[in-house]
């Protein structure tokens, strides 16, 4: 007979409540007296034979097996007695320690799973808060766009004014050039005319006139020197 | 409830042959019966939070009894008893 010793799980999805989470493991196993005989046997015999019934049954069966040699006493009996005594002594002495160790291992596993669950919950809660903050930020979107529109208008205005200034400067430069040209032309004409007039005048002074004017100057100087000497 | 769906402990003594008749003795049925028995034993005594020695000690005791029963013929022979 092939037994499937795989972990046959507790019957799932056999009751109506399919959607409920897995029920937790029972705390303690079925009651067993002396580690070998389930408590149900004693309860089964209690109504008819009272408390001592199963013990009498056990003693009677044991004596019957021994007397009829259904259980043969041989070397294996001694070996079994020794092994059983060692096992029972070991269980009595170290049982609670092993149980505490196993319980601690279980606790660590459960704590790890709980920690994972709590971290997931915290992460989701922080995600919710951030989502709410983003929703609040969306409300301020209109202010943001107004500010951006203002910035752009300002930029357009400044560039327009700069270009206006450039135009004004260029036009002024051209007009200044024209003005300078006219001034230069007039000055050149003036200079040229003055020169021409001077040259003609100098040419027109004949030597005769020059001699007369020089003599007149000398006479005037003499008169002046005389009046000056008289004054001193 | 109906006879075929009750467990062995709930069947009364007079109804035992009828209950045995409703059992499924094909290999598949036997396998299913073995699996159900093992799963009920496992979930009652081994798959708990704070078990004790009871879970495996009963299995070991059953194994001891079974092996004694299988070897009874050999143990009870006189030649075996004298040689020890």
Contacts between the chains, C-beta under 8 A, distances in Angstrom:
chain1	res1	chain2	res2	distance
A	1	B	30	6.9
A	1	B	31	7.7
A	1	B	34	6.3
A	2	B	31	7.2
A	3	B	34	5.7
A	3	B	35	7.8
A	3	B	38	6.4
A	4	B	31	7.7
A	4	B	34	7.9
A	4	B	35	5.7
A	4	B	38	7.5
A	5	B	38	7.4
A	8	B	35	6.3
A	8	B	38	6.2
A	8	B	39	3.7
A	8	B	42	6.1
A	8	B	43	7.9
A	9	B	39	7.9
A	10	B	39	7.7
A	10	B	43	5.2
A	10	B	47	7.1
A	11	B	39	7.7
A	25	B	47	6.5
A	25	B	48	5.8
A	25	B	49	4.9
A	26	B	48	5.1
A	26	B	49	7.0
A	27	B	48	6.8
A	27	B	49	5.3
A	27	B	50	6.1
A	28	B	48	6.0
A	28	B	49	7.6
A	28	B	50	5.7
A	28	B	51	7.6
A	29	B	44	6.3
A	29	B	45	4.5
A	29	B	46	7.2
A	29	B	48	4.4
A	29	B	51	5.0
A	29	B	52	6.8
A	29	B	54	6.2
A	29	B	55	6.3
A	30	B	44	4.7
A	30	B	45	5.5
A	30	B	54	7.5
A	32	B	45	7.4
A	32	B	52	7.6
A	32	B	54	3.7
A	32	B	58	7.0
A	35	B	52	7.5
A	35	B	53	5.2
A	35	B	54	5.4
A	35	B	57	4.8
A	35	B	58	7.8
A	36	B	54	7.9
A	36	B	57	6.3
A	36	B	58	6.2
A	36	B	61	5.4
A	38	B	58	7.8
A	69	B	76	7.0
A	70	B	72	8.0
A	71	B	68	7.8
A	72	B	75	5.3
A	72	B	76	5.8
A	72	B	81	6.9
A	74	B	75	7.0
A	74	B	80	7.8
A	74	B	81	6.5
A	74	B	84	5.0
A	75	B	84	4.9
A	80	B	64	8.0
A	91	B	53	5.6
A	95	B	52	7.7
A	95	B	53	7.3
A	99	B	50	6.9
A	99	B	52	7.9
A	103	B	50	7.0
A	106	B	49	7.2
